[in-house]
Each structure stands twice: as structure tokens, then as C-alpha cells.
Amino acid sequence: MKLMKSQNQEVTPWAIISKNIEKYQNPSLRNSIWQIINSFIPYVALWFLIVYSLSVSYGLTAFLILVAAGFLVRLFIIFHDCGHGSYFKSPKANRMVGMFFGILAFTPYDKWHNQHLRHHGSVGNLDKRGVGDVWIMTKDKYLAGDKWGRLKYRLYRNPFVMFGLGSLYVFLIQNRIIQKGMTRKEKTNIWVTNIALLLIFLGMGATIGFTTFLIVQLLILWIAAISGLWLFYLQHQYEDVAWFRNKDWNYRTVALKGSSFVKFPKLLQWFSGNIGFHHIHHLNARIPNYYLSKCYREIPVFNEVKPVTFMMSLRSLKLRLWDEQIQKMVAFRGLRQEI
């Protein structure tokens, strides 16, 4: 796209793009309420069906748990939008709805969103990475490290550890803990979330049985957490991703070169709340999830981003390090002779 002139001043393509997408960032109360209805009510209904199905068929129970996990992912997307202030015009409404769905997703609102906003301000920046991100090392840093450091990183990047164990650790343990350096607001919110979860456990346990509730809740949460972490991983860990040093970094370039467009089938796109259009989200986080696909269809520049397909997502699991010399993600294979 060439530079254009307006009123004797040059207007960059970025200015044109930013102006064009502003119309999508105004939330629709009707759409937001409808999305809450078609996400929260089915999630609650599925809990009733799951409890009933236990006396009918464990196979049916397993299927319903899988579907419930999909709805929990969708509720997390609403929680995510509320933290960006993009779901309602009212900050109070964003906070109330976000905190409620955060409790259902075992995630404290203030802690998570403070980290997530820092992620938006540093994603793709090799000099500022580490907060709210998937841990990534450069090839040179990895090769220069000691054996224990390399082993820790290999374990972390192992798919079973990252998604299988890591998902449980993040949502069951890490999100429950108050850490040094947190604000009073973050600490209070963690306590509120933990107490609310305890009350839900006591109430549901007294109603359907503590063992039944614990097993069902853990399975729903685990499947949803694995799915959520997988989505988060694909957003900035894929074959054609770009990372930059601080002097070359800007959020606009990173949005289109360092944030993915994951092409999902329609059903998965619905359950994932359009989060696959992540390049648009990073360019303007004030766009509600229900407008992302419309924005993608109507602004041609977003269609130029190469989509990450299912097969590409599987190949991305082998890519563990950023090689600054060739500006590519690379695998561990072939590094042994360099150590």
C-alpha cells in the first residue's frame, strides 16, 4: 500500500488501517447480551445434563463434558474481552461480568488481565518477553546455557508438560497464589476468587456429591484449559512468526507478523470466540470478539496474513527456539553437535 496525501500531509497506510477498523470497536449491547445468553445458559444446562447422564451412560457423560469444556472456553473469551474493556461500554459492567466468568474459569480477573495487558505491550519483543507469554529462548541463549537450564527449558516446551500438566498447574495452583509485587487490588481479587470457588465447591458438593462435582469439574476445566493453552500457544508460536529486538519493535508490525490467523472450521471458530483472528485483536484489542470475523472480511489487508492450518499447528510443536541469524523458529533437533 502506497503512501497517500491528505491536506498536504502524508498519511501512512497504518493510519488508514487504524481509521478503518475504528468502526468495529464499539460494542453492541444486544450482541454482548445475546452471546452471554447463548454461552452461559447452555453451560449451566450441560451441568444438569451431565449429572443426569451419570445414571444413563458414561459415554454420554464424556461427550457432555467435552461440550461443556467448549462452552467454558467461550466464557473465557468473554472474560478476556471484558478485561480489554471491549465487551460493554460500561467499565463497571465489564468488570462485573468479567469477574463472574473469571470465577467459573478459575482465573482471578485483576491478576490475569494485568499480566495480559503487559503481554500486549511486549509480545514479539525479544528484549521484554516473559510476562503473560509462552516461554521462548533464542537459539544462542539456549546454547550458552548450562545443562540444567537447557533441561528445564526442554521440559517446559514438551507438549505433555506444557499442555497436560501445565494447564492444571496454571488454573488450579498458580491462579490461587498471591505473589510478591502484586497490587492490593490483585491480592484482594485472588482472595475473592478463591473464596467464591470454595463456596461453589461446598454448595455443589452438598447438592450432587463432593466426589461427583470434583471429578466433573476437574475434567471440564482440564479439557478447557488444554484447549485454551493450545489456542494461546498458536497465537505467537508458529512457523512464520516474527520476533524483534526492542529498537525494531512496534505493535502494528507485530500484530500482522507476530500474531497468527488460525483458520478454524465454523464450529470451532464459534466455540473459540473468533480468537483465531488474533492478528486483528493485537492491532486493536478494543474490538469485541463478535466483530473480528466481520472486520477480517471487510478489510483486505488482514486477508494477506497467511493462515495457520491444523497441519501447520501440529508442525509448530517441533519449533522450540528463535534463531536470530535466520529469523526463524527452529527445532531442538540438530543442536546437539553445537552444544
C-alpha positions as a printed NumPy array, in Angstrom:
array([[  0.   ,   0.   ,   0.   ],
       [  1.458,   3.326,  -1.058],
       [  1.575,   6.472,   0.979],
       [ -1.352,   8.783,   0.404],
       [ -1.596,  12.526,   0.884],
       [ -4.355,  14.382,   2.636],
       [ -4.403,  18.146,   3.301],
       [ -0.737,  18.436,   2.324],
       [  0.269,  15.811,   4.884],
       [  1.389,  12.263,   4.337],
       [ -0.854,   9.62 ,   5.834],
       [  0.749,   6.241,   6.388],
       [ -1.035,   3.011,   5.441],
       [ -1.165,   2.227,   9.15 ],
       [ -3.143,   5.381,   9.797],
       [ -5.62 ,   4.372,   7.103],
       [ -5.958,   0.85 ,   8.514],
       [ -6.37 ,   2.109,  12.073],
       [ -9.049,   4.545,  10.944],
       [-10.92 ,   1.855,   9.033],
       [-11.091,  -0.54 ,  11.964],
       [-12.278,   2.028,  14.497],
       [-15.885,   1.418,  13.472],
       [-15.644,  -2.19 ,  14.733],
       [-14.515,  -1.298,  18.245],
       [-17.866,  -0.061,  19.535],
       [-19.542,  -2.92 ,  21.437],
       [-23.16 ,  -3.786,  20.778],
       [-25.171,  -4.301,  23.965],
       [-27.536,  -6.582,  22.076],
       [-24.736,  -8.764,  20.715],
       [-22.957,  -8.905,  24.071],
       [-26.1  ,  -9.914,  25.959],
       [-27.008, -12.495,  23.343],
       [-23.528, -14.014,  23.468],
       [-23.75 , -14.285,  27.248],
       [-27.141, -15.982,  26.924],
       [-26.017, -18.486,  24.298],
       [-22.817, -19.265,  26.227],
       [-23.671, -19.182,  29.942],
       [-27.136, -20.764,  29.897],
       [-26.013, -23.803,  27.845],
       [-23.008, -24.208,  30.174],
       [-25.3  , -24.35 ,  33.219],
       [-27.745, -26.647,  31.413],
       [-24.923, -29.001,  30.492],
       [-24.057, -29.373,  34.176],
       [-27.592, -30.615,  34.864],
       [-27.421, -32.972,  31.88 ],
       [-24.011, -34.298,  32.948],
       [-25.258, -35.14 ,  36.44 ],
       [-28.344, -36.827,  34.966],
       [-26.287, -38.74 ,  32.375],
       [-24.229, -40.409,  35.095],
       [-27.173, -42.714,  35.701],
       [-27.667, -43.331,  31.977],
       [-24.339, -43.729,  30.188],
       [-20.744, -42.809,  30.958],
       [-20.19 , -42.415,  27.222],
       [-22.888, -39.748,  27.119],
       [-21.329, -38.144,  30.194],
       [-17.939, -37.968,  28.475],
       [-19.485, -36.331,  25.406],
       [-21.357, -33.761,  27.503],
       [-18.201, -32.949,  29.486],
       [-16.372, -32.306,  26.2  ],
       [-19.123, -29.955,  25.024],
       [-19.194, -28.187,  28.405],
       [-15.436, -27.611,  28.135],
       [-16.046, -25.932,  24.769],
       [-18.556, -23.582,  26.362],
       [-16.121, -22.82 ,  29.182],
       [-13.555, -21.735,  26.574],
       [-16.216, -19.455,  25.112],
       [-16.933, -17.983,  28.558],
       [-13.202, -17.348,  28.96 ],
       [-13.211, -15.348,  25.72 ],
       [-15.956, -13.126,  27.154],
       [-13.853, -12.777,  30.328],
       [-10.91 , -11.844,  28.101],
       [-12.875,  -9.171,  26.214],
       [-14.161,  -7.652,  29.456],
       [-10.582,  -7.102,  30.612],
       [ -9.841,  -5.152,  27.433],
       [-12.904,  -3.002,  28.046],
       [-14.263,  -4.126,  24.68 ],
       [-17.351,  -6.085,  25.703],
       [-19.505,  -3.319,  27.185],
       [-19.277,   0.444,  27.036],
       [-19.615,   0.488,  30.817],
       [-16.36 ,  -0.257,  32.717],
       [-18.466,  -1.431,  35.658],
       [-20.358,  -3.924,  33.502],
       [-17.086,  -5.203,  32.024],
       [-15.665,  -5.741,  35.485],
       [-18.738,  -7.434,  36.965],
       [-19.234,  -9.853,  34.066],
       [-15.501, -10.439,  33.706],
       [-15.021, -11.276,  37.372],
       [-18.013, -13.656,  37.355],
       [-16.833, -15.603,  34.313],
       [-13.287, -15.491,  35.68 ],
       [-14.509, -17.393,  38.752],
       [-16.129, -20.034,  36.525],
       [-12.815, -20.302,  34.651],
       [-10.759, -20.464,  37.892],
       [ -8.979, -17.249,  36.882],
       [ -8.656, -14.078,  39.015],
       [ -9.708, -11.107,  36.916],
       [ -7.214,  -8.445,  38.024],
       [ -4.117, -10.621,  38.152],
       [ -4.711, -12.204,  34.774],
       [ -5.59 ,  -9.014,  32.951],
       [ -2.697,  -7.025,  34.383],
       [ -0.347,  -9.676,  33.004],
       [ -2.276,  -9.903,  29.752],
       [ -2.082,  -6.169,  29.11 ],
       [  1.676,  -6.353,  29.638],
       [  1.704,  -9.209,  27.135],
       [  0.024,  -6.935,  24.579],
       [  2.685,  -4.317,  25.174],
       [  5.632,  -6.673,  24.767],
       [  4.592,  -9.585,  22.53 ],
       [  7.177, -10.317,  19.87 ],
       [  9.77 ,  -8.214,  21.705],
       [ 12.878, -10.281,  22.443],
       [ 14.082,  -7.734,  24.995],
       [ 10.841,  -7.582,  27.006],
       [  9.356, -11.061,  26.75 ],
       [  8.361, -13.141,  29.75 ],
       [  5.157, -11.685,  31.214],
       [  1.974, -13.455,  30.143],
       [  3.818, -15.259,  27.352],
       [  4.799, -18.792,  26.454],
       [  8.451, -19.022,  27.45 ],
       [ 10.717, -18.826,  24.406],
       [ 14.516, -18.757,  24.282],
       [ 16.748, -17.668,  21.462],
       [ 18.968, -20.34 ,  19.995],
       [ 22.13 , -18.524,  21.151],
       [ 20.829, -18.137,  24.711],
       [ 19.905, -21.8  ,  24.842],
       [ 23.289, -22.968,  23.545],
       [ 25.09 , -20.697,  26.023],
       [ 23.109, -22.049,  28.977],
       [ 24.137, -24.804,  31.379],
       [ 22.739, -28.339,  31.231],
       [ 20.186, -27.707,  33.983],
       [ 18.879, -24.592,  32.245],
       [ 18.547, -26.42 ,  28.93 ],
       [ 16.81 , -29.354,  30.64 ],
       [ 14.271, -27.058,  32.322],
       [ 13.515, -25.399,  29.021],
       [ 13.155, -28.75 ,  27.221],
       [ 10.748, -29.971,  29.887],
       [  8.747, -26.762,  29.702],
       [  8.444, -26.983,  25.914],
       [  7.456, -30.653,  25.995],
       [  3.799, -30.781,  24.814],
       [  2.769, -33.204,  27.573],
       [  4.267, -30.963,  30.249],
       [  3.146, -27.675,  28.699],
       [ -0.44 , -28.617,  27.913],
       [ -1.171, -31.683,  30.047],
       [  0.474, -30.725,  33.343],
       [  0.932, -27.016,  32.727],
       [ -2.778, -26.402,  32.21 ],
       [ -3.633, -27.926,  35.597],
       [ -0.813, -26.063,  37.318],
       [ -1.846, -22.666,  35.915],
       [ -5.561, -22.89 ,  36.621],
       [ -5.555, -24.906,  39.847],
       [ -2.394, -23.677,  41.581],
       [ -0.767, -20.619,  40.005],
       [ -4.038, -18.687,  39.805],
       [ -4.684, -19.335,  43.515],
       [ -1.395, -17.933,  44.798],
       [ -0.611, -14.388,  45.897],
       [  2.859, -13.424,  44.729],
       [  5.332, -10.764,  45.753],
       [  4.924,  -7.49 ,  43.903],
       [  1.183,  -7.815,  43.317],
       [ -1.025,  -4.806,  43.933],
       [ -3.57 ,  -4.79 ,  46.743],
       [ -6.3  ,  -4.948,  44.119],
       [ -4.805,  -8.107,  42.607],
       [ -4.394,  -9.737,  46.013],
       [ -7.966,  -8.915,  47.028],
       [ -9.307, -10.273,  43.761],
       [ -7.418, -13.55 ,  44.23 ],
       [ -8.94 , -13.936,  47.69 ],
       [-12.428, -13.154,  46.349],
       [-11.988, -15.688,  43.532],
       [-10.671, -18.383,  45.881],
       [-13.477, -17.872,  48.4  ],
       [-16.085, -17.935,  45.62 ],
       [-14.652, -21.21 ,  44.299],
       [-14.725, -22.682,  47.811],
       [-18.389, -21.705,  48.198],
       [-19.22 , -23.238,  44.8  ],
       [-17.422, -26.43 ,  45.834],
       [-19.325, -26.62 ,  49.126],
       [-22.668, -25.806,  47.524],
       [-22.33 , -28.142,  44.555],
       [-20.754, -30.843,  46.696],
       [-23.676, -30.756,  49.108],
       [-26.089, -30.92 ,  46.152],
       [-24.651, -33.586,  43.837],
       [-21.877, -35.091,  45.963],
       [-18.356, -33.833,  46.528],
       [-16.681, -36.634,  44.566],
       [-19.037, -36.242,  41.613],
       [-18.579, -32.473,  41.494],
       [-14.803, -32.706,  41.857],
       [-14.388, -35.239,  39.05 ],
       [-16.746, -33.489,  36.625],
       [-15.365, -30.015,  37.342],
       [-11.759, -31.11 ,  37.007],
       [-12.422, -32.851,  33.691],
       [-14.283, -29.858,  32.238],
       [-11.606, -27.459,  33.459],
       [ -8.729, -29.634,  32.26 ],
       [-10.091, -30.063,  28.734],
       [-10.93 , -26.357,  28.512],
       [ -7.514, -25.379,  29.905],
       [ -5.635, -27.603,  27.453],
       [ -7.686, -26.145,  24.596],
       [ -7.141, -22.598,  25.848],
       [ -3.391, -23.015,  26.237],
       [ -3.213, -24.587,  22.792],
       [ -5.004, -21.567,  21.335],
       [ -2.715, -19.192,  23.229],
       [  0.35 , -21.125,  22.066],
       [ -0.664, -20.894,  18.402],
       [ -1.19 , -17.155,  18.619],
       [  2.551, -16.412,  18.759],
       [  4.327, -19.753,  18.242],
       [  4.085, -20.817,  14.612],
       [  6.239, -21.366,  11.549],
       [  6.135, -17.872,  10.008],
       [  6.114, -15.837,  13.221],
       [  8.413, -12.829,  13.564],
       [ 10.204, -11.571,  16.693],
       [ 12.074,  -8.286,  17.023],
       [ 14.583,  -6.544,  19.231],
       [ 13.238,  -3.524,  21.082],
       [ 14.722,  -0.973,  18.65 ],
       [ 12.812,  -2.546,  15.754],
       [  9.609,  -3.401,  17.607],
       [  6.231,  -1.751,  17.141],
       [  2.834,  -3.198,  17.964],
       [  1.426,  -2.694,  14.465],
       [  4.097,  -4.744,  12.723],
       [  3.918,  -7.423,  15.411],
       [  0.139,  -7.588,  15.027],
       [  0.44 ,  -8.71 ,  11.399],
       [  3.808, -10.506,  11.513],
       [  3.989, -11.807,  15.059],
       [  0.356, -12.748,  15.735],
       [ -1.397, -15.545,  13.922],
       [ -4.592, -16.005,  11.96 ],
       [ -5.662, -19.538,  12.869],
       [ -8.222, -20.794,  10.367],
       [-10.814, -22.873,  12.217],
       [-13.904, -24.698,  10.963],
       [-17.033, -22.659,  11.731],
       [-17.987, -24.696,  14.821],
       [-14.546, -24.364,  16.429],
       [-14.438, -20.701,  15.451],
       [-17.705, -20.23 ,  17.364],
       [-16.525, -22.081,  20.476],
       [-13.204, -20.223,  20.452],
       [-14.931, -16.846,  20.209],
       [-13.157, -15.847,  16.969],
       [ -9.837, -15.711,  18.809],
       [ -8.213, -17.184,  15.691],
       [ -8.311, -13.672,  14.206],
       [ -5.552, -12.817,  16.627],
       [ -3.678, -10.529,  14.26 ],
       [ -6.681,  -8.194,  14.265],
       [ -7.065,  -8.448,  18.029],
       [ -3.462,  -7.341,  18.583],
       [ -3.866,  -4.428,  16.221],
       [ -6.94 ,  -3.222,  18.102],
       [ -7.847,  -5.003,  21.339],
       [-10.983,  -2.864,  21.725],
       [-12.803,  -4.834,  19.019],
       [-15.289,  -7.275,  20.614],
       [-14.797, -10.892,  19.596],
       [-18.106, -10.976,  17.703],
       [-16.886,  -8.286,  15.265],
       [-13.485,  -9.814,  14.472],
       [-14.674, -12.008,  11.592],
       [-16.603,  -9.092,  10.037],
       [-13.505,  -6.904,  10.304],
       [-11.453,  -9.652,   8.646],
       [-13.887,  -9.981,   5.733],
       [-14.225,  -6.269,   5.068],
       [-10.617,  -5.047,   5.325],
       [ -8.403,  -6.647,   2.634],
       [ -5.039,  -6.184,   4.382],
       [ -5.996,  -8.755,   7.033],
       [ -6.599, -11.354,   4.34 ],
       [ -2.942, -11.086,   3.321],
       [ -1.831, -12.801,   6.548],
       [ -1.102, -16.458,   5.836],
       [ -3.464, -18.629,   7.897],
       [ -2.186, -21.262,  10.312],
       [ -3.918, -24.522,   9.415],
       [ -4.357, -27.63 ,  11.564],
       [ -1.357, -29.4  ,  10.   ],
       [  0.784, -26.29 ,  10.433],
       [ -0.262, -26.125,  14.084],
       [  0.991, -29.683,  14.614],
       [  4.319, -28.876,  12.968],
       [  4.681, -25.833,  15.189],
       [  5.077, -28.118,  18.225],
       [  8.533, -29.058,  16.951],
       [  9.631, -25.412,  16.814],
       [ 11.116, -24.53 ,  20.193],
       [ 13.746, -21.764,  19.739],
       [ 14.077, -18.444,  17.933],
       [ 17.141, -18.299,  15.673],
       [ 18.073, -14.631,  15.265],
       [ 20.529, -15.35 ,  12.455],
       [ 17.928, -16.821,  10.1  ],
       [ 14.912, -15.097,  11.728],
       [ 13.041, -18.378,  12.11 ],
       [ 11.705, -20.694,  14.787],
       [ 13.802, -23.865,  14.892],
       [ 13.623, -27.284,  16.497],
       [ 15.943, -28.843,  19.105],
       [ 16.96 , -31.47 ,  16.556],
       [ 20.417, -30.837,  15.162],
       [ 21.576, -28.682,  18.074],
       [ 23.45 , -31.398,  19.962],
       [ 26.606, -31.004,  17.903],
       [ 26.561, -27.259,  18.577],
       [ 26.493, -27.624,  22.372]])
